Amino acid sequence: MTSRNQSLPGRPPGFTYQQTKRGLLRKKGPLALQCEDIPLTKLAQKFGTPLYVYSSQTISERLSAFDRAFRDIPHTICYSVKANSNLSILRLLARKGCGFDVVSGGELERVMTADRRAAKRVVFSGVGKTREEITAALKAGTLLFNIESESELWALAECAGRLRATAPIAFRVNPDVAAETHPYISTGLHKHKFGVPISKARALYAEASGVRYLKVRGVSVHIGSQITDASPFGEAMSRVADLVRELRRDGHEIDYVDAGGGLGISYDQPDAATFPQQVAAYAAALTKPLRELKIHLLLEPGRSIVGPAGALLTSIIYKKSNNGKKFLIVDAAMNDLIRPALYGAFHEIVPVTVHTDQLAKSEATDIVGPVCETGDFFGRDRTLPMVEERDVLAILDVGAYGMVLASNYNTRPRPAEVLVSGKSVKLIRRREKVSDLLRAEL
Ligand SMILES: *Cc1c(COP(=O)(O)O)cnc(C)c1O
């Protein structure tokens, strides 16, 4: 059962097509998409669909590639929990020494549940931290608070004072750098709600340094998500480096620069082969302006670590044709994966079983969910090999911003999640039941 088929778009090393053999004569069977050593059809049968499947090898390899790219500079990778916050995935990352970037008290609690000792490698970001969340983060011993407004500074000082604790802080500066990405996930322009204007930073640091219970430690920046070109990262970082020099001249101790996350992935083709070079280019762009500053770099990647590590399995419920326009109606919907509806995002969609004789007979079709919204689609005019009702499809690259954005719209229970590691399969979140949804209602 080996030999990889290069013409079909898997996502090595996690998701690859393998040639099956059958019968006594070991004749060639269909090609089967596997997650590591496990055929996806088996997982669909055992756990049902829709089902999120993750490859632990992919996550580990991408994390290592990231680490290697930054080997020349002292750094800590603080994985951005919001990309995929399943406890088992956090545990896998924590075991590899990863820190975490959290944006809510809930995410902090997840990290503490996954690994209590990871708290000292947690950075707390977010534009609207409440006093309750701040207090919990102070008690946990958070590494760095990324402050996004003057009001938040005073709230933090007040909470820290009450606990007689010292809060390590950085301001998240808005460098006013444009990055080419979807407008909903671009954050580094002055018109966006994020951070404080870089032009106001010196005054804010001066203010913070006089406050008891606060300790200035660094400068933070995050310009957006799904940015595939390294130059805006370099541009933002050179502005940050200038600021670090100014702040040091003003007498502040700046030990950390937090570069945020945002490195994009390729959604239209596998990127396992090119990812190391891509992170290397990203690392070069970030570290060049920081040379000679002797800072400890914090990195907050999310999507680039887990995105290609996940697939969403979904079964075809019905095939239908309206005046020649063809549809596959599947059992997953926008509530399970909202990226196409929310951002017009492209995800490759492939059958988990491909009969070689069907490869030639492909047809253009829309892949849509059962929810009553025209936005409830996964792909439009996609050319797929012939598939039938009850066949299983895999929607690729859904490891980031997939399950975390799932909802119960249409009273649809959220999918189960499984984590594959070689030949082992672990259910890491059971499928929700309608009764789970009704429980909280009075
Ligand atoms: C969302 C976010 C990240 C992660 O972004 P990715 O594009 O997933 O790498 C990192 N830092 C902050 C502050 C964020 O808001």
Ligand as a Chemical Component Dictionary entry (heavy atoms), coordinates in Angstrom:
data_LIG
# 
_chem_comp.id                   LIG 
_chem_comp.type                 NON-POLYMER 
_chem_comp.pdbx_formal_charge   0 
_chem_comp.three_letter_code    LIG 
# 
loop_
_chem_comp_atom.comp_id 
_chem_comp_atom.atom_id 
_chem_comp_atom.alt_atom_id 
_chem_comp_atom.type_symbol 
_chem_comp_atom.charge 
_chem_comp_atom.model_Cartn_x 
_chem_comp_atom.model_Cartn_y 
_chem_comp_atom.model_Cartn_z 
_chem_comp_atom.pdbx_ordinal 
LIG C1 C1 C 0 -4.546 35.922 15.172 1  
LIG C2 C2 C 0 -3.303 36.356 15.829 2  
LIG C3 C3 C 0 -2.126 35.630 15.668 3  
LIG C4 C4 C 0 -2.018 34.417 14.766 4  
LIG O1 O1 O 0 -2.169 34.731 13.428 5  
LIG P1 P1 P 0 -1.905 33.626 12.298 6  
LIG O2 O2 O 0 -2.245 34.329 11.050 7  
LIG O3 O3 O 0 -2.792 32.481 12.573 8  
LIG O4 O4 O 0 -0.452 33.251 12.382 9  
LIG C5 C5 C 0 -1.008 36.028 16.366 10 
LIG N1 N1 N 0 -1.038 37.121 17.186 11 
LIG C6 C6 C 0 -2.154 37.854 17.358 12 
LIG C7 C7 C 0 -2.112 39.012 18.265 13 
LIG C8 C8 C 0 -3.318 37.503 16.693 14 
LIG O5 O5 O 0 -4.413 38.238 16.853 15 
# 
loop_
_chem_comp_bond.comp_id 
_chem_comp_bond.atom_id_1 
_chem_comp_bond.atom_id_2 
_chem_comp_bond.value_order 
_chem_comp_bond.pdbx_ordinal 
LIG C1 C2 SING 1  
LIG C2 C3 SING 2  
LIG C2 C8 DOUB 3  
LIG C3 C4 SING 4  
LIG C3 C5 DOUB 5  
LIG C4 O1 SING 6  
LIG O1 P1 SING 7  
LIG P1 O2 DOUB 8  
LIG P1 O3 SING 9  
LIG P1 O4 SING 10 
LIG C5 N1 SING 11 
LIG N1 C6 DOUB 12 
LIG C6 C7 SING 13 
LIG C6 C8 SING 14 
LIG C8 O5 SING 15 
# 
